[in-house]
Amino acid sequence: MNPLKPRMGKKLTLCIAGLIWIVGIISSSPNFFFFTTVEMPYEDRVVCYAEWPDTDGDNHSLQEYIYNVVFMFLTYFVPIGCMSYTYTRVGHELWGSQSIGECTQRQLDNIKSKRKVSCDLLVS
């Protein structure tokens, strides 16, 4: 974490945002292809359900299982991993910051405050 280090450029930022949108569209596309609706005339409602191509007689599908595992990985584990990494970096930076030279009381209070914030960050 270097505040004076140049940040990402506009082009790279737009490429990353575009990549996130493309991954989002691709990851939700099976819903467009394999989900269908059925009108229940006697109950006056419409039901939406999945019709995977490899569904067997017991209504099990390997494709659906793989899709759900990949979808959970992309929408749960990857974001949790990114947040954990970021919080760890911020906490390490706040906890490990040292003053140069002799510390005044104000600098010691500032360090104590930063460490308290990093503990609060860990708890939340």
PAVO-728666 format. One record per atom (N, C-alpha, C, O, CB): residue in one letter; y, z, x negated. Coordinates in pm, whole numbers, padded with zeros to 5 digits, always signed. Glycine has a CB too. Layout:
AYZX;...
REM end
This chain:
M-00117+00000-00084;M+00000+00000+00000;M+00124+00000-00089;M+00164+00101-00146;M-00001+00121+00095;N+00179-00116-00096;N+00298-00134-00177;N+00408-00193-00090;N+00399-00308-00049;N+00269-00225-00300;P+00513-00116-00061;P+00617-00165+00030;P+00695-00283-00025;P+00752-00360+00052;P+00711-00054+00063;L+00700-00299-00156;L+00776-00409-00214;L+00692-00535-00236;L+00746-00639-00272;L+00837-00365-00345;K+00562-00525-00215;K+00474-00639-00231;K+00495-00736-00115;K+00506-00693+00000;K+00324-00594-00239;P+00501-00867-00144;P+00522-00964-00035;P+00408-00957+00068;P+00292-00940+00033;P+00533-01107-00091;R+00446-00970+00193;R+00347-00966+00301;R+00295-01106+00330;R+00333-01202+00264;R+00408-00904+00429;M+00207-01116+00429;M+00152-01246+00466;M+00264-01337+00515;M+00361-01292+00576;M+00044-01231+00575;G+00249-01465+00489;G+00345-01563+00536;G+00325-01595+00682;G+00226-01553+00744;G+00337-01689+00453;K+00419-01670+00737;K+00413-01706+00878;K+00292-01796+00908;K+00227-01781+01012;K+00542-01777+00920;K+00262-01888+00815;K+00149-01979+00834;K+00017-01904+00841;K-00065-01928+00930;K+00144-02082+00722;L-00004-01812+00746;L-00128-01735+00743;L-00141-01647+00867;L-00250-01632+00922;L-00135-01649+00615;T-00030-01588+00910;T-00031-01504+01030;T-00071-01586+01152;T-00152-01542+01233;T+00106-01440+01052;L-00015-01707+01166;L-00050-01793+01279;L-00195-01840+01271;L-00262-01851+01373;L+00044-01915+01283;C-00244-01867+01150;C-00385-01907+01134;C-00479-01794+01175;C-00580-01818+01242;C-00413-01947+00987;I-00447-01672+01137;I-00531-01557+01174;I-00528-01536+01325;I-00633-01512+01386;I-00483-01429+01101;A-00409-01546+01386;A-00400-01532+01532;A-00479-01643+01602;A-00548-01617+01700;A-00252-01535+01578;G-00469-01765+01552;G-00545-01876+01609;G-00694-01855+01595;G-00770-01883+01689;G-00506-02006+01542;L-00738-01806+01480;L-00880-01778+01458;L-00930-01671+01555;L-01041-01682+01607;L-00903-01733+01312;I-00850-01569+01578;I-00889-01464+01673;I-00904-01522+01814;I-00998-01487+01885;I-00784-01349+01674;W-00812-01610+01854;W-00822-01674+01986;W-00947-01763+01995;W-01016-01763+02096;W-00696-01757+02014;I-00975-01837+01889;I-01092-01925+01890;I-01221-01844+01900;I-01310-01878+01978;I-01095-02013+01763;V-01231-01736+01823;V-01350-01649+01830;V-01362-01589+01970;V-01473-01578+02023;V-01342-01537+01723;G-01249-01549+02030;G-01252-01493+02165;G-01300-01594+02269;G-01379-01560+02357;G-01115-01443+02203;I-01251-01717+02258;I-01292-01821+02353;I-01440-01854+02336;I-01513-01868+02434;I-01206-01948+02334;I-01484-01867+02210;I-01624-01900+02185;I-01716-01787+02231;I-01822-01812+02289;I-01647-01929+02035;S-01675-01662+02206;S-01762-01550+02243;S-01773-01530+02393;S-01871-01473+02441;S-01712-01423+02179;S-01675-01577+02468;S-01684-01561+02614;S-01731-01689+02683;S-01747-01689+02805;S-01550-01519+02670;S-01753-01798+02610;S-01793-01924+02673;S-01929-01919+02743;S-01945-01988+02844;S-01795-02031+02569;P-02028-01841+02697;P-02153-01835+02774;P-02131-01786+02918;P-02205-01826+03008;P-02252-01743+02704;N-02032-01703+02939;N-02004-01659+03076;N-01965-01778+03164;N-02001-01783+03282;N-01890-01553+03077;F-01893-01873+03107;F-01852-01992+03182;F-01971-02080+03216;F-01977-02137+03325;F-01748-02071+03103;F-02066-02092+03123;F-02178-02184+03142;F-02295-02124+03220;F-02361-02196+03296;F-02226-02231+03010;F-02323-01996+03203;F-02446-01940+03256;F-02427-01844+03374;F-02525-01793+03428;F-02518-01869+03148;F-02304-01820+03415;F-02283-01734+03531;F-02253-01821+03652;F-02184-01922+03643;F-02167-01634+03506;T-02307-01780+03763;T-02288-01856+03886;T-02263-01760+04002;T-02287-01640+03990;T-02410-01947+03915;T-02217-01813+04110;T-02193-01731+04229;T-02283-01779+04342;T-02314-01897+04354;T-02043-01735+04271;V-02322-01685+04424;V-02402-01716+04542;V-02335-01648+04660;V-02302-01530+04656;V-02551-01669+04526;E-02317-01725+04766;E-02256-01670+04887;E-02366-01610+04974;E-02464-01676+05006;E-02176-01779+04965;M-02347-01485+05011;M-02442-01415+05097;M-02387-01422+05240;M-02301-01342+05277;M-02465-01266+05051;P-02437-01516+05319;P-02377-01536+05452;P-02398-01419+05548;P-02311-01389+05630;P-02434-01660+05514;Y-02512-01353+05538;Y-02538-01244+05631;Y-02463-01117+05595;Y-02447-01029+05680;Y-02686-01215+05637;E-02416-01106+05470;E-02339-00987+05429;E-02192-01020+05410;E-02112-00930+05383;E-02396-00930+05300;D-02155-01146+05425;D-02017-01190+05415;D-01954-01151+05281;D-01845-01094+05276;D-01935-01133+05530;R-02024-01182+05172;R-01970-01156+05038;R-02027-01257+04939;R-02125-01326+04967;R-02002-01012+04993;V-01963-01263+04822;V-02005-01353+04715;V-02052-01268+04598;V-01985-01173+04558;V-01889-01449+04672;V-02169-01303+04544;V-02228-01228+04433;V-02230-01318+04309;V-02265-01436+04316;V-02373-01179+04468;C-02190-01261+04196;C-02190-01333+04069;C-02306-01280+03984;C-02323-01159+03970;C-02054-01316+03994;Y-02386-01371+03928;Y-02496-01327+03842;Y-02522-01431+03733;Y-02476-01545+03742;Y-02623-01302+03926;A-02596-01390+03631;A-02625-01476+03516;A-02756-01551+03538;A-02854-01494+03585;A-02632-01395+03386;E-02755-01679+03504;E-02875-01763+03505;E-02893-01820+03365;E-02846-01930+03337;E-02865-01878+03612;W-02959-01745+03278;W-02982-01792+03141;W-03097-01891+03144;W-03192-01873+03221;W-03012-01674+03044;P-03092-01996+03060;P-03195-02102+03066;P-03336-02055+03032;P-03433-02113+03081;P-03157-02212+02972;D-03350-01951+02951;D-03485-01908+02910;D-03533-01784+02985;D-03618-01711+02934;D-03486-01881+02762;T-03480-01759+03104;T-03520-01642+03182;T-03665-01658+03227;T-03703-01761+03282;T-03426-01623+03305;D-03745-01553+03202;D-03885-01558+03244;D-03900-01499+03384;D-03801-01471+03451;D-03975-01481+03143;G-04023-01481+03427;G-04049-01430+03561;G-03999-01289+03585;G-03969-01252+03698;G-04195-01436+03588;D-03990-01209+03478;D-03944-01070+03492;D-03793-01058+03476;D-03740-00947+03462;D-04013-00982+03390;N-03723-01171+03477;N-03577-01173+03465;N-03530-01124+03328;N-03424-01062+03317;N-03514-01088+03574;H-03609-01151+03222;H-03570-01118+03085;H-03534-01248+03012;H-03597-01352+03034;H-03684-01042+03010;S-03433-01239+02925;S-03390-01357+02852;S-03356-01318+02708;S-03276-01228+02685;S-03268-01423+02920;L-03417-01387+02612;L-03388-01362+02471;L-03245-01405+02438;L-03176-01338+02362;L-03489-01436+02381;Q-03201-01517+02495;Q-03064-01564+02471;Q-02961-01462+02520;Q-02861-01437+02453;Q-03041-01699+02539;E-02986-01405+02636;E-02894-01304+02690;E-02891-01181+02600;E-02785-01123+02577;E-02933-01265+02833;Y-03007-01141+02550;Y-03015-01025+02462;Y-02936-01050+02333;Y-02858-00965+02290;Y-03162-00992+02428;I-02957-01167+02272;I-02885-01201+02148;I-02736-01207+02175;I-02656-01156+02096;I-02935-01335+02091;Y-02697-01269+02287;Y-02555-01277+02322;Y-02494-01138+02336;Y-02385-01113+02283;Y-02535-01357+02452;N-02561-01048+02404;N-02508-00913+02425;N-02497-00835+02294;N-02402-00760+02275;N-02596-00836+02523;V-02594-00853+02204;V-02588-00785+02073;V-02470-00838+01992;V-02393-00759+01936;V-02720-00804+01995;V-02455-00970+01986;V-02343-01030+01911;V-02210-00991+01973;V-02114-00960+01902;V-02357-01184+01905;F-02203-00994+02107;F-02078-00960+02176;F-02039-00815+02150;F-01922-00785+02129;F-02093-00985+02327;M-02136-00724+02152;M-02106-00584+02124;M-02061-00566+01980;M-01969-00489+01953;M-02229-00496+02153;F-02125-00637+01888;F-02085-00629+01747;F-01941-00676+01730;F-01862-00611+01662;F-02180-00714+01659;L-01906-00790+01793;L-01771-00846+01778;L-01663-00765+01850;L-01550-00756+01802;L-01768-00987+01829;T-01698-00706+01963;T-01596-00637+02042;T-01594-00486+02024;T-01500-00421+02070;T-01615-00668+02186;Y-01695-00429+01958;Y-01697-00284+01939;Y-01703-00246+01791;Y-01614-00177+01742;Y-01816-00224+02012;F-01807-00291+01721;F-01827-00246+01584;F-01724-00302+01486;F-01679-00230+01397;F-01966-00283+01537;V-01687-00428+01500;V-01586-00486+01410;V-01450-00417+01429;V-01390-00378+01329;V-01571-00638+01435;P-01399-00399+01552;P-01272-00327+01566;P-01278-00182+01519;P-01184-00133+01457;P-01228-00331+01711;I-01389-00112+01547;I-01402+00027+01500;I-01403+00030+01348;I-01341+00118+01288;I-01531+00092+01556;G-01471-00064+01286;G-01473-00071+01140;G-01335-00098+01082;G-01296-00036+00983;G-01570-00178+01094;C-01261-00190+01143;C-01125-00221+01096;C-01034-00100+01111;C-00957-00069+01020;C-01066-00341+01173;M-01041-00032+01225;M-00956+00086+01245;M-00994+00198+01150;M-00907+00266+01096;M-00966+00136+01390;S-01124+00217+01127;S-01167+00322+01034;S-01118+00293+00893;S-01070+00383+00823;S-01320+00335+01034;Y-01129+00168+00851;Y-01081+00130+00718;Y-00930+00152+00706;Y-00882+00207+00607;Y-01115-00018+00690;T-00856+00111+00809;T-00710+00126+00806;T-00670+00272+00806;T-00584+00312+00727;T-00646+00055+00925;Y-00731+00353+00892;Y-00699+00496+00896;Y-00734+00564+00764;Y-00662+00652+00718;Y-00773+00564+01011;T-00846+00522+00703;T-00884+00580+00574;T-00781+00546+00468;T-00745+00632+00387;T-01022+00529+00532;R-00734+00422+00466;R-00633+00383+00368;R-00503+00460+00388;R-00443+00508+00292;R-00606+00232+00377;V-00459+00472+00515;V-00335+00544+00544;V-00351+00691+00508;V-00262+00749+00445;V-00296+00529+00693;G-00462+00752+00547;G-00486+00893+00516;G-00493+00918+00367;G-00438+01016+00317;G-00614+00940+00581;H-00559+00829+00295;H-00569+00842+00150;H-00430+00831+00087;H-00398+00905-00007;H-00663+00735+00091;E-00349+00741+00137;E-00214+00723+00083;E-00127+00845+00113;E-00051+00890+00027;E-00148+00596+00142;L-00139+00899+00234;L-00060+01018+00269;L-00109+01141+00194;L-00028+01221+00146;L-00065+01043+00420;W-00239+01158+00182;W-00295+01278+00120;W-00279+01274-00031;W-00256+01377-00094;W-00442+01292+00155;G-00290+01155-00090;G-00288+01145-00235;G-00151+01123-00296;G-00141+01107-00417;G-00376+01036-00276;S-00046+01123-00216;S+00087+01096-00273;S+00135+01215-00354;S+00124+01330-00311;S+00189+01063-00161;Q+00186+01187-00470;Q+00236+01290-00561;Q+00382+01259-00595;Q+00422+01143-00603;Q+00149+01297-00691;S+00459+01363-00614;S+00597+01345-00656;S+00601+01329-00807;S+00518+01382-00880;S+00685+01465-00611;I+00700+01254-00852;I+00717+01232-00995;I+00801+01347-01051;I+00904+01382-00994;I+00783+01093-01025;G+00757+01404-01160;G+00832+01512-01223;G+00808+01645-01155;G+00705+01666-01091;G+00980+01480-01223;E+00905+01734-01170;E+00895+01867-01114;E+00926+01863-00965;E+01021+01797-00922;E+00990+01965-01187;C+00846+01934-00885;C+00863+01932-00740;C+00963+02038-00696;C+00959+02153-00740;C+00728+01956-00670;T+01054+01996-00609;T+01144+02091-00545;T+01076+02143-00419;T+00971+02091-00379;T+01283+02025-00512;Q+01134+02243-00358;Q+01076+02299-00236;Q+01074+02194-00125;Q+00979+02187-00047;Q+01155+02424-00191;R+01179+02113-00119;R+01185+02010-00015;R+01073+01907-00036;R+01012+01864+00061;R+01323+01940-00017;Q+01046+01869-00161;Q+00938+01775-00188;Q+00802+01836-00154;Q+00715+01767-00101;Q+00941+01732-00336;L+00784+01965-00183;L+00659+02032-00147;L+00640+02036+00004;L+00530+02015+00055;L+00656+02175-00204;D+00750+02064+00077;D+00743+02064+00223;D+00710+01924+00276;D+00636+01909+00373;D+00876+02114+00284;N+00767+01823+00212;N+00742+01685+00252;N+00595+01649+00230;N+00534+01585+00316;N+00833+01589+00173;I+00539+01689+00117;I+00397+01662+00088;I+00308+01735+00189;I+00210+01679+00238;I+00361+01706-00056;K+00343+01860+00219;K+00266+01938+00317;K+00272+01871+00455;K+00172+01866+00526;K+00319+02083+00326;S+00389+01819+00491;S+00405+01751+00619;S+00320+01624+00623;S+00256+01595+00724;S+00552+01717+00644;K+00319+01547+00513;K+00238+01426+00508;K+00089+01459+00520;K+00015+01388+00588;K+00264+01349+00376;R+00047+01566+00456;R-00094+01604+00464;R-00130+01650+00605;R-00242+01626+00652;R-00125+01716+00364;K-00037+01714+00673;K-00061+01756+00811;K-00075+01633+00901;K-00161+01629+00989;K+00054+01848+00862;V+00010+01533+00877;V+00002+01409+00955;V-00132+01341+00930;V-00193+01289+01024;V+00118+01314+00919;S-00179+01339+00805;S-00307+01275+00777;S-00422+01351+00842;S-00520+01290+00883;S-00330+01264+00626;C-00412+01484+00852;C-00514+01561+00923;C-00509+01530+01072;C-00614+01517+01136;C-00494+01713+00900;D-00389+01518+01128;D-00374+01481+01269;D-00431+01342+01294;D-00493+01317+01398;D-00227+01487+01311;L-00411+01252+01198;L-00463+01117+01209;L-00616+01120+01211;L-00678+01044+01285;L-00412+01030+01093;L-00674+01206+01131;L-00819+01218+01124;L-00875+01273+01255;L-00980+01228+01300;L-00859+01309+01007;V-00806+01368+01315;V-00854+01429+01439;V-00845+01331+01555;V-00933+01329+01641;V-00772+01555+01471;S-00741+01249+01559;S-00724+01156+01671;S-00808+01036+01658;S-00805+00949+01744;S-00584+01114+01686;
REM end
